[in-house]
Each structure stands twice: as structure tokens, then as C-alpha cells.
Amino acid sequence: MFNMKAAVCDDERVFHKEISFLMRKYMKAKNIEIFIDFYENGEKLLRSEKEYDIIFLDYQMEGINGIETAEKLRKALPTVLSFL
């Protein structure tokens, strides 16, 4: 079984649950085990020292928004996929 690490960065917890449910359902069908971490804002995600295979970002967040977070992530981690 293949493993994947994902991050969800959104300031609304309801989206954490929805995205997590959809990812787990999809990955289970593909026989992939997924580990998901949640972040409430871009600053917390950028301070994290964890590595991810995929990152989902909300583009409208307080403080640093998802677009700014994605730009900083792409500079620091060019191999990570990020979706806004």
C-alpha cells in the first residue's frame, strides 16, 4: 500500500472535515493510505517543518492568504502540489 501525506489549510473547520472525507474516500478506492494535517492559517503551515505530498489551501484567510502562502511554499518546496 502506498502512503501519502497531505495538509489542509483553511480557517473554517467545516472545510477541514469535508476535504478530509473526500480525500480519504478517494484514496481508499485507490488503495492509498493518507495522513492529513490541518492548519488554520498560512503562517502556521509555513512554520511547520513537516513535508507533504499535496497541500490544499483556502485563498481567503486572515493574515497571509492562500495565494501568498502558495507562492512561499513553491519557492521553499517546488515538488509539492498545492491547490487553491
C-alpha positions, -999 to 999 in steps of 0.1 A, spaced: 0 0 0 12 35 -9 12 62 17 6 99 11 9 129 34 -15 159 29 -21 193 45 -53 212 45 -50 249 53 -83 267 59 -97 290 86 -131 273 85 -131 239 102 -161 226 82 -139 226 52 -113 205 70 -139 178 76 -153 179 41 -119 178 23 -107 151 47 -138 130 40 -134 133 2 -97 126 2 -100 96 24 -128 82 3 -109 87 -30 -76 73 -16 -93 43 -1 -106 35 -36 -71 38 -50 -56 16 -21 -36 46 -8 -33 54 29 -34 91 35 -23 111 66 -38 146 68 -27 175 90 -48 206 94 -38 243 97 -59 273 105 -38 298 86 -9 301 62 15 313 89 11 280 109 16 259 77 47 278 67 62 274 102 56 236 101 87 215 94 66 186 81 68 175 44 37 169 23 29 153 -10 -1 176 -15 -14 208 1 -50 222 -1 -52 260 6 -81 283 11 -73 315 -8 -93 338 16 -78 336 50 -70 362 77 -33 373 77 -14 357 49 -38 345 23 -37 312 3 -21 328 -28 7 343 -7 12 310 12 13 291 -21 40 314 -35 61 310 -4 56 272 -5 66 269 -41 98 287 -35 107 266 -5 92 232 -17 90 232 -55 80 195 -57 48 198 -36 15 202 -53 -7 230 -39 -43 236 -48 -62 268 -41 
